[in-house]
Each structure stands twice: as C-alpha cells, then as structure tokens.
Amino acid sequence: MADDKKTSLKSSFDLAMERLAQRGGKSVALSEQQKKAIAEVEQKTRAKIAELEIMLRSRIIEAQTDAEKIEKLKNQHQMETAKIREKAEEEKGRLRKQAGTGG
C-alpha cells in the first residue's frame, strides 16, 4: 500500500520519463528555462480548455432541449480540446528537443 502512495505522488513528468525509459528512449535533462516554457504551455493549454468548457456550457444552455444539437456541441468540444492538447504536446516536444540540441 505504501508503494501505491509513492506512485500516486509522482509527477506526470516523472511518469512520462519512466515510460520513455521503458521504451528505450534516452532522457535529457531540461534547463530551468525549458521547464518554465513547458509549464507556460501547460498553463495556456488549461486556460484554453477552460474557455472552451465555458463556451460549451453556454451553448448547451442556448440549445436547451435540442438533444441532437447538444450532442453535436459536445462532439465539437471534444475535437477542439483534442486539437489544443495535440498542439501543446507538439510544442512541448519541440522545447524538449532543444535540450538535446543544446538550445
């Protein structure tokens, strides 16, 4: 049970690095500047997703009882959220690669 607690306390970064190591990838130490840039990307991503969530809620209220329209809105929201996350992961990947190229 103590092992479960230790695992749950690991950061997402630590977990990602473990997965990378399991696949035979090499981990590269990130500079403080890169860590800050990645954190900023994550913060902006969360803000964009929160904004989308607010817009979705207001559009659902406008749609009221139109189940088909509500379903379309939810599907659109999922697609837009996925695009935002994908773009963020690409940007973080570019930032991480800079560690391997020296800048």
C-alpha positions as CSV (number, residue, x, y, z in Angstrom):
1,M,0.0,0.0,0.0
2,A,2.9,2.3,0.7
3,D,4.1,1.7,-2.9
4,D,0.8,2.8,-4.2
5,K,1.1,6.1,-2.3
6,K,4.6,6.7,-3.7
7,T,3.4,6.0,-7.2
8,S,0.5,8.4,-6.9
9,L,2.8,11.2,-5.7
10,K,4.9,11.1,-8.8
11,S,4.6,14.0,-11.2
12,S,3.3,13.5,-14.7
13,F,6.8,14.4,-15.9
14,D,8.3,11.6,-13.8
15,L,5.8,9.1,-15.1
16,A,6.5,10.2,-18.7
17,M,10.2,9.9,-18.2
18,E,9.7,6.3,-16.8
19,R,7.6,5.4,-19.9
20,L,10.3,6.8,-22.1
21,A,13.0,4.8,-20.4
22,Q,10.9,1.6,-20.7
23,R,10.7,2.1,-24.4
24,G,14.5,2.5,-24.6
25,G,14.5,6.3,-25.1
26,K,17.1,8.5,-23.5
27,S,16.1,11.1,-21.1
28,V,17.6,14.5,-21.4
29,A,17.9,17.0,-18.6
30,L,15.9,20.1,-19.2
31,S,17.1,23.6,-18.3
32,E,15.2,25.7,-15.9
33,Q,14.2,27.9,-18.9
34,Q,12.8,24.9,-20.8
35,K,10.9,23.7,-17.7
36,K,9.4,27.2,-17.3
37,A,8.5,27.3,-21.0
38,I,6.8,23.8,-20.8
39,A,4.9,24.9,-17.7
40,E,3.7,28.0,-19.5
41,V,2.5,25.9,-22.4
42,E,0.6,23.7,-20.0
43,Q,-0.9,26.7,-18.2
44,K,-2.1,28.2,-21.6
45,T,-3.5,24.8,-22.6
46,R,-5.5,24.6,-19.4
47,A,-6.8,28.1,-19.9
48,K,-7.9,27.4,-23.5
49,I,-9.6,24.2,-22.5
50,A,-11.4,26.0,-19.6
51,E,-12.5,28.7,-22.0
52,L,-13.9,26.1,-24.4
53,E,-15.7,24.5,-21.4
54,I,-17.4,27.8,-20.5
55,M,-18.4,28.3,-24.1
56,L,-19.8,24.8,-24.3
57,R,-21.9,25.3,-21.2
58,S,-23.4,28.5,-22.5
59,R,-24.1,26.9,-25.9
60,I,-25.8,23.9,-24.2
61,I,-28.0,26.3,-22.3
62,E,-28.9,28.1,-25.5
63,A,-29.7,24.7,-27.2
64,Q,-32.0,23.9,-24.2
65,T,-33.7,20.6,-25.1
66,D,-32.4,20.0,-28.6
67,A,-30.6,16.8,-27.9
68,E,-29.1,16.5,-31.4
69,K,-27.6,20.0,-31.2
70,I,-26.3,19.3,-27.7
71,E,-24.6,16.1,-28.9
72,K,-23.0,18.0,-31.9
73,L,-21.7,20.6,-29.5
74,K,-20.2,18.0,-27.2
75,N,-18.5,16.3,-30.1
76,Q,-17.2,19.6,-31.4
77,H,-15.9,20.4,-27.9
78,Q,-14.1,17.0,-27.7
79,M,-12.4,17.6,-31.1
80,E,-11.3,21.1,-30.3
81,T,-10.0,20.0,-26.9
82,A,-8.0,17.2,-28.6
83,K,-6.5,19.7,-31.1
84,I,-5.5,22.0,-28.3
85,R,-3.8,19.2,-26.4
86,E,-2.1,17.8,-29.5
87,K,-0.7,21.3,-30.4
88,A,0.5,21.7,-26.8
89,E,2.2,18.3,-26.9
90,E,3.9,19.2,-30.1
91,E,5.1,22.5,-28.7
92,K,6.4,20.8,-25.5
93,G,8.1,18.2,-27.7
94,R,9.9,20.9,-29.6
95,L,11.0,22.5,-26.3
96,R,12.3,19.2,-25.0
97,K,14.3,18.6,-28.2
98,Q,16.1,21.8,-27.7
99,A,17.6,20.1,-24.6
100,G,19.2,17.6,-26.9
101,T,20.5,20.1,-29.4
102,G,22.0,22.5,-26.9
103,G,19.5,25.3,-27.1
